[in-house]
Amino acid sequence: MPTFKLVFFSPVASTQQILRHLFASAPDNVGKIGLYRACAFVGRGTGQFLPLEGANPNIGEVGKPEFVEENRVEVIVNDQEDKVQIRRAIEELKKVHPYEEPAYEVYKLEDL
């Protein structure tokens, strides 16, 4: 079964709400490792961005650099189908993430 790691960044205050939504949307696929559910790694750091003209930032103002206390979140996505579950997880992330353009990364994991 193909397995992916979804990594995203979120404001600290939003992280648990996002994770609850992702886990509820696909409990057998997102955050499930063996006999454990709702698994995630969460680490804190500072994100930065500069909203450009035409942006509608949730935090900050157009033309001004913004620095935000954020979490880096990593979750496993098990995908029995050809990238269907990872695509659904990204769609669900975008539905609940407070940012206009959430930053995320996807890694395909190898079974060694």
Jmol script that loads the backbone (N, CA, C; Angstrom):
load data "model"
ATOM      1  N   MET A   1       0.856  -1.174   0.000  1.00  0.00           N
ATOM      2  CA  MET A   1       0.000   0.000   0.000  1.00  0.00           C
ATOM      3  C   MET A   1       0.903   1.237   0.000  1.00  0.00           C
ATOM      4  N   PRO A   2       0.733   2.137  -0.965  1.00  0.00           N
ATOM      5  CA  PRO A   2       1.525   3.365  -0.971  1.00  0.00           C
ATOM      6  C   PRO A   2       1.235   4.216   0.271  1.00  0.00           C
ATOM      7  N   THR A   3       2.287   4.804   0.792  1.00  0.00           N
ATOM      8  CA  THR A   3       2.163   5.661   1.959  1.00  0.00           C
ATOM      9  C   THR A   3       2.837   6.993   1.657  1.00  0.00           C
ATOM     10  N   PHE A   4       2.195   8.061   2.085  1.00  0.00           N
ATOM     11  CA  PHE A   4       2.724   9.400   1.891  1.00  0.00           C
ATOM     12  C   PHE A   4       2.854  10.092   3.238  1.00  0.00           C
ATOM     13  N   LYS A   5       3.713  11.103   3.278  1.00  0.00           N
ATOM     14  CA  LYS A   5       3.779  11.983   4.441  1.00  0.00           C
ATOM     15  C   LYS A   5       3.328  13.357   3.960  1.00  0.00           C
ATOM     16  N   LEU A   6       2.308  13.888   4.621  1.00  0.00           N
ATOM     17  CA  LEU A   6       1.819  15.230   4.354  1.00  0.00           C
ATOM     18  C   LEU A   6       2.384  16.147   5.431  1.00  0.00           C
ATOM     19  N   VAL A   7       3.101  17.174   5.004  1.00  0.00           N
ATOM     20  CA  VAL A   7       3.682  18.155   5.913  1.00  0.00           C
ATOM     21  C   VAL A   7       3.027  19.490   5.604  1.00  0.00           C
ATOM     22  N   PHE A   8       2.535  20.169   6.634  1.00  0.00           N
ATOM     23  CA  PHE A   8       1.969  21.498   6.415  1.00  0.00           C
ATOM     24  C   PHE A   8       2.321  22.405   7.586  1.00  0.00           C
ATOM     25  N   PHE A   9       2.120  23.684   7.372  1.00  0.00           N
ATOM     26  CA  PHE A   9       2.447  24.690   8.355  1.00  0.00           C
ATOM     27  C   PHE A   9       1.164  25.447   8.701  1.00  0.00           C
ATOM     28  N   SER A  10       0.938  25.673   9.989  1.00  0.00           N
ATOM     29  CA  SER A  10      -0.294  26.360  10.391  1.00  0.00           C
ATOM     30  C   SER A  10      -0.024  27.244  11.595  1.00  0.00           C
ATOM     31  N   PRO A  11      -0.831  28.296  11.762  1.00  0.00           N
ATOM     32  CA  PRO A  11      -0.714  29.088  12.987  1.00  0.00           C
ATOM     33  C   PRO A  11      -0.962  28.175  14.191  1.00  0.00           C
ATOM     34  N   VAL A  12      -0.237  28.397  15.248  1.00  0.00           N
ATOM     35  CA  VAL A  12      -0.327  27.541  16.431  1.00  0.00           C
ATOM     36  C   VAL A  12      -1.772  27.367  16.891  1.00  0.00           C
ATOM     37  N   ALA A  13      -2.539  28.439  16.918  1.00  0.00           N
ATOM     38  CA  ALA A  13      -3.920  28.383  17.416  1.00  0.00           C
ATOM     39  C   ALA A  13      -4.836  27.527  16.538  1.00  0.00           C
ATOM     40  N   SER A  14      -4.455  27.253  15.289  1.00  0.00           N
ATOM     41  CA  SER A  14      -5.313  26.501  14.363  1.00  0.00           C
ATOM     42  C   SER A  14      -4.934  25.033  14.220  1.00  0.00           C
ATOM     43  N   THR A  15      -3.782  24.645  14.698  1.00  0.00           N
ATOM     44  CA  THR A  15      -3.245  23.313  14.413  1.00  0.00           C
ATOM     45  C   THR A  15      -4.166  22.188  14.857  1.00  0.00           C
ATOM     46  N   GLN A  16      -4.629  22.212  16.089  1.00  0.00           N
ATOM     47  CA  GLN A  16      -5.440  21.088  16.583  1.00  0.00           C
ATOM     48  C   GLN A  16      -6.785  20.999  15.865  1.00  0.00           C
ATOM     49  N   GLN A  17      -7.372  22.120  15.527  1.00  0.00           N
ATOM     50  CA  GLN A  17      -8.634  22.102  14.766  1.00  0.00           C
ATOM     51  C   GLN A  17      -8.406  21.459  13.388  1.00  0.00           C
ATOM     52  N   ILE A  18      -7.326  21.814  12.734  1.00  0.00           N
ATOM     53  CA  ILE A  18      -7.011  21.240  11.425  1.00  0.00           C
ATOM     54  C   ILE A  18      -6.787  19.734  11.553  1.00  0.00           C
ATOM     55  N   LEU A  19      -6.006  19.333  12.546  1.00  0.00           N
ATOM     56  CA  LEU A  19      -5.744  17.898  12.729  1.00  0.00           C
ATOM     57  C   LEU A  19      -7.021  17.118  13.032  1.00  0.00           C
ATOM     58  N   ARG A  20      -7.865  17.639  13.903  1.00  0.00           N
ATOM     59  CA  ARG A  20      -9.133  16.948  14.200  1.00  0.00           C
ATOM     60  C   ARG A  20      -9.942  16.744  12.926  1.00  0.00           C
ATOM     61  N   HIS A  21      -9.995  17.776  12.090  1.00  0.00           N
ATOM     62  CA  HIS A  21     -10.745  17.674  10.835  1.00  0.00           C
ATOM     63  C   HIS A  21     -10.128  16.617   9.912  1.00  0.00           C
ATOM     64  N   LEU A  22      -8.806  16.634   9.751  1.00  0.00           N
ATOM     65  CA  LEU A  22      -8.152  15.655   8.879  1.00  0.00           C
ATOM     66  C   LEU A  22      -8.358  14.229   9.383  1.00  0.00           C
ATOM     67  N   PHE A  23      -8.197  14.023  10.693  1.00  0.00           N
ATOM     68  CA  PHE A  23      -8.375  12.685  11.255  1.00  0.00           C
ATOM     69  C   PHE A  23      -9.820  12.215  11.095  1.00  0.00           C
ATOM     70  N   ALA A  24     -10.785  13.092  11.305  1.00  0.00           N
ATOM     71  CA  ALA A  24     -12.200  12.716  11.179  1.00  0.00           C
ATOM     72  C   ALA A  24     -12.588  12.453   9.731  1.00  0.00           C
ATOM     73  N   SER A  25     -11.951  13.148   8.788  1.00  0.00           N
ATOM     74  CA  SER A  25     -12.320  13.002   7.375  1.00  0.00           C
ATOM     75  C   SER A  25     -11.894  11.653   6.800  1.00  0.00           C
ATOM     76  N   ALA A  26     -10.850  11.044   7.362  1.00  0.00           N
ATOM     77  CA  ALA A  26     -10.370   9.748   6.851  1.00  0.00           C
ATOM     78  C   ALA A  26      -9.607   9.018   7.954  1.00  0.00           C
ATOM     79  N   PRO A  27     -10.310   8.530   8.979  1.00  0.00           N
ATOM     80  CA  PRO A  27      -9.635   7.941  10.139  1.00  0.00           C
ATOM     81  C   PRO A  27      -8.791   6.708   9.833  1.00  0.00           C
ATOM     82  N   ASP A  28      -9.103   5.996   8.757  1.00  0.00           N
ATOM     83  CA  ASP A  28      -8.311   4.816   8.410  1.00  0.00           C
ATOM     84  C   ASP A  28      -7.164   5.142   7.464  1.00  0.00           C
ATOM     85  N   ASN A  29      -7.064   6.394   7.041  1.00  0.00           N
ATOM     86  CA  ASN A  29      -6.019   6.759   6.089  1.00  0.00           C
ATOM     87  C   ASN A  29      -5.098   7.874   6.576  1.00  0.00           C
ATOM     88  N   VAL A  30      -5.618   8.849   7.298  1.00  0.00           N
ATOM     89  CA  VAL A  30      -4.801   9.984   7.731  1.00  0.00           C
ATOM     90  C   VAL A  30      -4.412   9.802   9.201  1.00  0.00           C
ATOM     91  N   GLY A  31      -3.109   9.755   9.457  1.00  0.00           N
ATOM     92  CA  GLY A  31      -2.625   9.660  10.829  1.00  0.00           C
ATOM     93  C   GLY A  31      -2.731   8.279  11.443  1.00  0.00           C
ATOM     94  N   LYS A  32      -2.922   7.254  10.633  1.00  0.00           N
ATOM     95  CA  LYS A  32      -3.016   5.890  11.173  1.00  0.00           C
ATOM     96  C   LYS A  32      -1.700   5.164  10.932  1.00  0.00           C
ATOM     97  N   ILE A  33      -1.098   4.708  12.028  1.00  0.00           N
ATOM     98  CA  ILE A  33       0.144   3.940  11.958  1.00  0.00           C
ATOM     99  C   ILE A  33      -0.074   2.663  12.751  1.00  0.00           C
ATOM    100  N   GLY A  34      -0.163   1.543  12.049  1.00  0.00           N
ATOM    101  CA  GLY A  34      -0.412   0.265  12.714  1.00  0.00           C
ATOM    102  C   GLY A  34      -1.716   0.306  13.485  1.00  0.00           C
ATOM    103  N   LEU A  35      -1.656   0.036  14.775  1.00  0.00           N
ATOM    104  CA  LEU A  35      -2.836   0.020  15.633  1.00  0.00           C
ATOM    105  C   LEU A  35      -3.062   1.346  16.351  1.00  0.00           C
ATOM    106  N   TYR A  36      -2.508   2.425  15.810  1.00  0.00           N
ATOM    107  CA  TYR A  36      -2.653   3.756  16.408  1.00  0.00           C
ATOM    108  C   TYR A  36      -3.300   4.702  15.407  1.00  0.00           C
ATOM    109  N   ARG A  37      -4.191   5.544  15.912  1.00  0.00           N
ATOM    110  CA  ARG A  37      -4.849   6.568  15.095  1.00  0.00           C
ATOM    111  C   ARG A  37      -4.484   7.952  15.618  1.00  0.00           C
ATOM    112  N   ALA A  38      -4.773   8.966  14.803  1.00  0.00           N
ATOM    113  CA  ALA A  38      -4.551  10.375  15.154  1.00  0.00           C
ATOM    114  C   ALA A  38      -3.092  10.649  15.490  1.00  0.00           C
ATOM    115  N   CYS A  39      -2.179  10.026  14.749  1.00  0.00           N
ATOM    116  CA  CYS A  39      -0.751  10.228  14.954  1.00  0.00           C
ATOM    117  C   CYS A  39      -0.271  11.431  14.139  1.00  0.00           C
ATOM    118  N   ALA A  40       0.540  12.257  14.760  1.00  0.00           N
ATOM    119  CA  ALA A  40       1.119  13.414  14.068  1.00  0.00           C
ATOM    120  C   ALA A  40       2.364  13.854  14.822  1.00  0.00           C
ATOM    121  N   PHE A  41       3.243  14.524  14.098  1.00  0.00           N
ATOM    122  CA  PHE A  41       4.368  15.217  14.722  1.00  0.00           C
ATOM    123  C   PHE A  41       4.104  16.702  14.566  1.00  0.00           C
ATOM    124  N   VAL A  42       4.252  17.445  15.657  1.00  0.00           N
ATOM    125  CA  VAL A  42       4.014  18.888  15.631  1.00  0.00           C
ATOM    126  C   VAL A  42       5.225  19.575  16.259  1.00  0.00           C
ATOM    127  N   GLY A  43       5.853  20.460  15.483  1.00  0.00           N
ATOM    128  CA  GLY A  43       7.000  21.230  15.976  1.00  0.00           C
ATOM    129  C   GLY A  43       6.768  22.709  15.724  1.00  0.00           C
ATOM    130  N   ARG A  44       7.289  23.545  16.591  1.00  0.00           N
ATOM    131  CA  ARG A  44       7.033  24.984  16.521  1.00  0.00           C
ATOM    132  C   ARG A  44       8.192  25.731  15.867  1.00  0.00           C
ATOM    133  N   GLY A  45       7.837  26.812  15.174  1.00  0.00           N
ATOM    134  CA  GLY A  45       8.832  27.681  14.550  1.00  0.00           C
ATOM    135  C   GLY A  45       8.180  28.992  14.147  1.00  0.00           C
ATOM    136  N   THR A  46       8.915  29.806  13.426  1.00  0.00           N
ATOM    137  CA  THR A  46       8.400  31.090  12.968  1.00  0.00           C
ATOM    138  C   THR A  46       8.312  31.089  11.450  1.00  0.00           C
ATOM    139  N   GLY A  47       7.112  31.341  10.945  1.00  0.00           N
ATOM    140  CA  GLY A  47       6.907  31.469   9.509  1.00  0.00           C
ATOM    141  C   GLY A  47       6.942  32.941   9.129  1.00  0.00           C
ATOM    142  N   GLN A  48       7.308  33.200   7.885  1.00  0.00           N
ATOM    143  CA  GLN A  48       7.295  34.585   7.420  1.00  0.00           C
ATOM    144  C   GLN A  48       6.768  34.640   6.001  1.00  0.00           C
ATOM    145  N   PHE A  49       6.165  35.782   5.661  1.00  0.00           N
ATOM    146  CA  PHE A  49       5.647  35.983   4.315  1.00  0.00           C
ATOM    147  C   PHE A  49       5.425  37.460   4.070  1.00  0.00           C
ATOM    148  N   LEU A  50       5.319  37.809   2.799  1.00  0.00           N
ATOM    149  CA  LEU A  50       5.062  39.181   2.375  1.00  0.00           C
ATOM    150  C   LEU A  50       3.884  39.142   1.406  1.00  0.00           C
ATOM    151  N   PRO A  51       2.673  39.523   1.844  1.00  0.00           N
ATOM    152  CA  PRO A  51       1.512  39.510   0.960  1.00  0.00           C
ATOM    153  C   PRO A  51       1.682  40.518  -0.189  1.00  0.00           C
ATOM    154  N   LEU A  52       1.448  40.058  -1.397  1.00  0.00           N
ATOM    155  CA  LEU A  52       1.554  40.917  -2.574  1.00  0.00           C
ATOM    156  C   LEU A  52       0.213  41.542  -2.916  1.00  0.00           C
ATOM    157  N   GLU A  53       0.240  42.533  -3.770  1.00  0.00           N
ATOM    158  CA  GLU A  53      -0.981  43.207  -4.221  1.00  0.00           C
ATOM    159  C   GLU A  53      -1.965  42.180  -4.754  1.00  0.00           C
ATOM    160  N   GLY A  54      -3.214  42.253  -4.332  1.00  0.00           N
ATOM    161  CA  GLY A  54      -4.249  41.311  -4.745  1.00  0.00           C
ATOM    162  C   GLY A  54      -4.459  40.175  -3.751  1.00  0.00           C
ATOM    163  N   ALA A  55      -3.515  39.992  -2.815  1.00  0.00           N
ATOM    164  CA  ALA A  55      -3.661  38.950  -1.797  1.00  0.00           C
ATOM    165  C   ALA A  55      -4.708  39.378  -0.774  1.00  0.00           C
ATOM    166  N   ASN A  56      -5.299  38.386  -0.120  1.00  0.00           N
ATOM    167  CA  ASN A  56      -6.277  38.622   0.934  1.00  0.00           C
ATOM    168  C   ASN A  56      -5.811  37.859   2.178  1.00  0.00           C
ATOM    169  N   PRO A  57      -4.750  38.345   2.833  1.00  0.00           N
ATOM    170  CA  PRO A  57      -4.161  37.573   3.932  1.00  0.00           C
ATOM    171  C   PRO A  57      -5.056  37.506   5.167  1.00  0.00           C
ATOM    172  N   ASN A  58      -5.078  36.328   5.771  1.00  0.00           N
ATOM    173  CA  ASN A  58      -5.795  36.125   7.025  1.00  0.00           C
ATOM    174  C   ASN A  58      -5.096  36.865   8.161  1.00  0.00           C
ATOM    175  N   ILE A  59      -3.768  36.913   8.068  1.00  0.00           N
ATOM    176  CA  ILE A  59      -2.928  37.586   9.056  1.00  0.00           C
ATOM    177  C   ILE A  59      -2.033  38.559   8.290  1.00  0.00           C
ATOM    178  N   GLY A  60      -1.877  39.773   8.789  1.00  0.00           N
ATOM    179  CA  GLY A  60      -0.963  40.723   8.166  1.00  0.00           C
ATOM    180  C   GLY A  60      -1.640  41.616   7.143  1.00  0.00           C
ATOM    181  N   GLU A  61      -0.809  42.434   6.465  1.00  0.00           N
ATOM    182  CA  GLU A  61      -1.296  43.398   5.488  1.00  0.00           C
ATOM    183  C   GLU A  61      -0.487  43.297   4.200  1.00  0.00           C
ATOM    184  N   VAL A  62      -1.135  43.608   3.083  1.00  0.00           N
ATOM    185  CA  VAL A  62      -0.462  43.622   1.789  1.00  0.00           C
ATOM    186  C   VAL A  62       0.712  44.601   1.854  1.00  0.00           C
ATOM    187  N   GLY A  63       1.865  44.141   1.351  1.00  0.00           N
ATOM    188  CA  GLY A  63       3.046  45.001   1.275  1.00  0.00           C
ATOM    189  C   GLY A  63       3.879  45.073   2.534  1.00  0.00           C
ATOM    190  N   LYS A  64       3.475  44.397   3.610  1.00  0.00           N
ATOM    191  CA  LYS A  64       4.234  44.432   4.861  1.00  0.00           C
ATOM    192  C   LYS A  64       4.662  43.016   5.251  1.00  0.00           C
ATOM    193  N   PRO A  65       5.950  42.827   5.542  1.00  0.00           N
ATOM    194  CA  PRO A  65       6.397  41.503   5.987  1.00  0.00           C
ATOM    195  C   PRO A  65       5.669  41.098   7.276  1.00  0.00           C
ATOM    196  N   GLU A  66       5.349  39.818   7.365  1.00  0.00           N
ATOM    197  CA  GLU A  66       4.638  39.295   8.544  1.00  0.00           C
ATOM    198  C   GLU A  66       5.404  38.082   9.082  1.00  0.00           C
ATOM    199  N   PHE A  67       5.475  37.985  10.396  1.00  0.00           N
ATOM    200  CA  PHE A  67       6.128  36.866  11.067  1.00  0.00           C
ATOM    201  C   PHE A  67       5.109  36.245  12.005  1.00  0.00           C
ATOM    202  N   VAL A  68       4.931  34.914  11.908  1.00  0.00           N
ATOM    203  CA  VAL A  68       3.867  34.233  12.642  1.00  0.00           C
ATOM    204  C   VAL A  68       4.429  32.998  13.342  1.00  0.00           C
ATOM    205  N   GLU A  69       4.052  32.828  14.601  1.00  0.00           N
ATOM    206  CA  GLU A  69       4.380  31.596  15.325  1.00  0.00           C
ATOM    207  C   GLU A  69       3.541  30.476  14.715  1.00  0.00           C
ATOM    208  N   GLU A  70       4.217  29.496  14.130  1.00  0.00           N
ATOM    209  CA  GLU A  70       3.518  28.417  13.417  1.00  0.00           C
ATOM    210  C   GLU A  70       3.992  27.053  13.893  1.00  0.00           C
ATOM    211  N   ASN A  71       3.186  26.056  13.554  1.00  0.00           N
ATOM    212  CA  ASN A  71       3.576  24.665  13.752  1.00  0.00           C
ATOM    213  C   ASN A  71       3.880  24.031  12.408  1.00  0.00           C
ATOM    214  N   ARG A  72       4.899  23.189  12.405  1.00  0.00           N
ATOM    215  CA  ARG A  72       5.159  22.291  11.274  1.00  0.00           C
ATOM    216  C   ARG A  72       4.492  20.981  11.686  1.00  0.00           C
ATOM    217  N   VAL A  73       3.572  20.508  10.869  1.00  0.00           N
ATOM    218  CA  VAL A  73       2.790  19.317  11.198  1.00  0.00           C
ATOM    219  C   VAL A  73       3.081  18.237  10.163  1.00  0.00           C
ATOM    220  N   GLU A  74       3.334  17.023  10.632  1.00  0.00           N
ATOM    221  CA  GLU A  74       3.589  15.893   9.741  1.00  0.00           C
ATOM    222  C   GLU A  74       2.605  14.781  10.070  1.00  0.00           C
ATOM    223  N   VAL A  75       1.918  14.276   9.047  1.00  0.00           N
ATOM    224  CA  VAL A  75       1.000  13.153   9.220  1.00  0.00           C
ATOM    225  C   VAL A  75       1.211  12.149   8.086  1.00  0.00           C
ATOM    226  N   ILE A  76       1.000  10.886   8.421  1.00  0.00           N
ATOM    227  CA  ILE A  76       1.066   9.804   7.438  1.00  0.00           C
ATOM    228  C   ILE A  76      -0.291   9.697   6.762  1.00  0.00           C
ATOM    229  N   VAL A  77      -0.272   9.455   5.448  1.00  0.00           N
ATOM    230  CA  VAL A  77      -1.503   9.207   4.695  1.00  0.00           C
ATOM    231  C   VAL A  77      -1.328   7.882   3.969  1.00  0.00           C
ATOM    232  N   ASN A  78      -2.122   6.889   4.373  1.00  0.00           N
ATOM    233  CA  ASN A  78      -2.118   5.579   3.715  1.00  0.00           C
ATOM    234  C   ASN A  78      -3.057   5.648   2.524  1.00  0.00           C
ATOM    235  N   ASP A  79      -2.604   5.153   1.386  1.00  0.00           N
ATOM    236  CA  ASP A  79      -3.349   5.351   0.141  1.00  0.00           C
ATOM    237  C   ASP A  79      -3.461   4.033  -0.619  1.00  0.00           C
ATOM    238  N   GLN A  80      -4.602   3.353  -0.464  1.00  0.00           N
ATOM    239  CA  GLN A  80      -4.813   2.092  -1.167  1.00  0.00           C
ATOM    240  C   GLN A  80      -5.033   2.310  -2.662  1.00  0.00           C
ATOM    241  N   GLU A  81      -5.420   3.516  -3.016  1.00  0.00           N
ATOM    242  CA  GLU A  81      -5.714   3.836  -4.407  1.00  0.00           C
ATOM    243  C   GLU A  81      -4.587   4.705  -4.959  1.00  0.00           C
ATOM    244  N   ASP A  82      -4.609   4.968  -6.226  1.00  0.00           N
ATOM    245  CA  ASP A  82      -3.555   5.727  -6.879  1.00  0.00           C
ATOM    246  C   ASP A  82      -3.638   7.211  -6.531  1.00  0.00           C
ATOM    247  N   LYS A  83      -3.062   7.580  -5.410  1.00  0.00           N
ATOM    248  CA  LYS A  83      -2.982   8.963  -4.934  1.00  0.00           C
ATOM    249  C   LYS A  83      -4.333   9.603  -4.619  1.00  0.00           C
ATOM    250  N   VAL A  84      -5.382   8.816  -4.501  1.00  0.00           N
ATOM    251  CA  VAL A  84      -6.708   9.362  -4.207  1.00  0.00           C
ATOM    252  C   VAL A  84      -6.760   9.913  -2.786  1.00  0.00           C
ATOM    253  N   GLN A  85      -6.258   9.162  -1.810  1.00  0.00           N
ATOM    254  CA  GLN A  85      -6.342   9.580  -0.409  1.00  0.00           C
ATOM    255  C   GLN A  85      -5.470  10.797  -0.111  1.00  0.00           C
ATOM    256  N   ILE A  86      -4.281  10.866  -0.701  1.00  0.00           N
ATOM    257  CA  ILE A  86      -3.425  12.033  -0.449  1.00  0.00           C
ATOM    258  C   ILE A  86      -4.052  13.271  -1.074  1.00  0.00           C
ATOM    259  N   ARG A  87      -4.674  13.125  -2.236  1.00  0.00           N
ATOM    260  CA  ARG A  87      -5.359  14.271  -2.855  1.00  0.00           C
ATOM    261  C   ARG A  87      -6.545  14.723  -2.002  1.00  0.00           C
ATOM    262  N   ARG A  88      -7.287  13.762  -1.456  1.00  0.00           N
ATOM    263  CA  ARG A  88      -8.415  14.110  -0.572  1.00  0.00           C
ATOM    264  C   ARG A  88      -7.930  14.806   0.686  1.00  0.00           C
ATOM    265  N   ALA A  89      -6.825  14.323   1.241  1.00  0.00           N
ATOM    266  CA  ALA A  89      -6.280  14.943   2.455  1.00  0.00           C
ATOM    267  C   ALA A  89      -5.885  16.399   2.185  1.00  0.00           C
ATOM    268  N   ILE A  90      -5.297  16.667   1.029  1.00  0.00           N
ATOM    269  CA  ILE A  90      -4.917  18.033   0.671  1.00  0.00           C
ATOM    270  C   ILE A  90      -6.168  18.892   0.486  1.00  0.00           C
ATOM    271  N   GLU A  91      -7.194  18.350  -0.159  1.00  0.00           N
ATOM    272  CA  GLU A  91      -8.460  19.093  -0.318  1.00  0.00           C
ATOM    273  C   GLU A  91      -9.052  19.447   1.041  1.00  0.00           C
ATOM    274  N   GLU A  92      -9.059  18.485   1.967  1.00  0.00           N
ATOM    275  CA  GLU A  92      -9.597  18.728   3.309  1.00  0.00           C
ATOM    276  C   GLU A  92      -8.750  19.754   4.058  1.00  0.00           C
ATOM    277  N   LEU A  93      -7.443  19.677   3.902  1.00  0.00           N
ATOM    278  CA  LEU A  93      -6.559  20.658   4.533  1.00  0.00           C
ATOM    279  C   LEU A  93      -6.910  22.065   4.056  1.00  0.00           C
ATOM    280  N   LYS A  94      -7.089  22.230   2.759  1.00  0.00           N
ATOM    281  CA  LYS A  94      -7.402  23.547   2.199  1.00  0.00           C
ATOM    282  C   LYS A  94      -8.766  24.063   2.658  1.00  0.00           C
ATOM    283  N   LYS A  95      -9.711  23.161   2.933  1.00  0.00           N
ATOM    284  CA  LYS A  95     -11.039  23.569   3.396  1.00  0.00           C
ATOM    285  C   LYS A  95     -10.997  24.234   4.768  1.00  0.00           C
ATOM    286  N   VAL A  96     -10.131  23.747   5.658  1.00  0.00           N
ATOM    287  CA  VAL A  96     -10.150  24.216   7.044  1.00  0.00           C
ATOM    288  C   VAL A  96      -8.969  25.091   7.436  1.00  0.00           C
ATOM    289  N   HIS A  97      -7.967  25.152   6.595  1.00  0.00           N
ATOM    290  CA  HIS A  97      -6.784  25.955   6.925  1.00  0.00           C
ATOM    291  C   HIS A  97      -7.132  27.437   6.835  1.00  0.00           C
ATOM    292  N   PRO A  98      -6.698  28.249   7.801  1.00  0.00           N
ATOM    293  CA  PRO A  98      -7.079  29.665   7.785  1.00  0.00           C
ATOM    294  C   PRO A  98      -6.359  30.503   6.722  1.00  0.00           C
ATOM    295  N   TYR A  99      -5.249  30.021   6.193  1.00  0.00           N
ATOM    296  CA  TYR A  99      -4.499  30.809   5.216  1.00  0.00           C
ATOM    297  C   TYR A  99      -5.121  30.706   3.829  1.00  0.00           C
ATOM    298  N   GLU A 100      -5.025  31.787   3.082  1.00  0.00           N
ATOM    299  CA  GLU A 100      -5.490  31.827   1.698  1.00  0.00           C
ATOM    300  C   GLU A 100      -4.718  30.810   0.846  1.00  0.00           C
ATOM    301  N   GLU A 101      -3.415  30.678   1.092  1.00  0.00           N
ATOM    302  CA  GLU A 101      -2.547  29.742   0.373  1.00  0.00           C
ATOM    303  C   GLU A 101      -1.764  28.924   1.397  1.00  0.00           C
ATOM    304  N   PRO A 102      -2.318  27.820   1.900  1.00  0.00           N
ATOM    305  CA  PRO A 102      -1.561  27.043   2.885  1.00  0.00           C
ATOM    306  C   PRO A 102      -0.322  26.400   2.254  1.00  0.00           C
ATOM    307  N   ALA A 103       0.775  26.440   2.988  1.00  0.00           N
ATOM    308  CA  ALA A 103       2.010  25.801   2.539  1.00  0.00           C
ATOM    309  C   ALA A 103       1.981  24.339   2.962  1.00  0.00           C
ATOM    310  N   TYR A 104       2.243  23.448   2.011  1.00  0.00           N
ATOM    311  CA  TYR A 104       2.311  22.021   2.337  1.00  0.00           C
ATOM    312  C   TYR A 104       3.306  21.325   1.418  1.00  0.00           C
ATOM    313  N   GLU A 105       3.734  20.153   1.855  1.00  0.00           N
ATOM    314  CA  GLU A 105       4.653  19.311   1.093  1.00  0.00           C
ATOM    315  C   GLU A 105       4.135  17.887   1.165  1.00  0.00           C
ATOM    316  N   VAL A 106       4.403  17.097   0.123  1.00  0.00           N
ATOM    317  CA  VAL A 106       4.015  15.690   0.102  1.00  0.00           C
ATOM    318  C   VAL A 106       5.245  14.861  -0.250  1.00  0.00           C
ATOM    319  N   TYR A 107       5.482  13.812   0.545  1.00  0.00           N
ATOM    320  CA  TYR A 107       6.587  12.894   0.287  1.00  0.00           C
ATOM    321  C   TYR A 107       6.036  11.489   0.132  1.00  0.00           C
ATOM    322  N   LYS A 108       6.470  10.770  -0.877  1.00  0.00           N
ATOM    323  CA  LYS A 108       6.100   9.359  -1.008  1.00  0.00           C
ATOM    324  C   LYS A 108       7.132   8.560  -0.209  1.00  0.00           C
ATOM    325  N   LEU A 109       6.640   7.708   0.676  1.00  0.00           N
ATOM    326  CA  LEU A 109       7.517   6.914   1.536  1.00  0.00           C
ATOM    327  C   LEU A 109       7.732   5.534   0.934  1.00  0.00           C
ATOM    328  N   GLU A 110       8.923   5.038   1.099  1.00  0.00           N
ATOM    329  CA  GLU A 110       9.277   3.699   0.608  1.00  0.00           C
ATOM    330  C   GLU A 110       9.216   2.699   1.750  1.00  0.00           C
ATOM    331  N   ASP A 111       8.758   1.495   1.476  1.00  0.00           N
ATOM    332  CA  ASP A 111       8.722   0.421   2.457  1.00  0.00           C
ATOM    333  C   ASP A 111      10.008  -0.391   2.292  1.00  0.00           C
ATOM    334  N   LEU A 112      10.905  -0.272   3.258  1.00  0.00           N
ATOM    335  CA  LEU A 112      12.209  -0.962   3.168  1.00  0.00           C
ATOM    336  C   LEU A 112      12.307  -2.106   4.139  1.00  0.00           C
TER     337      LEU A 112
END
end "model"
wireframe off; spacefill off
backbone 0.3
color backbone group
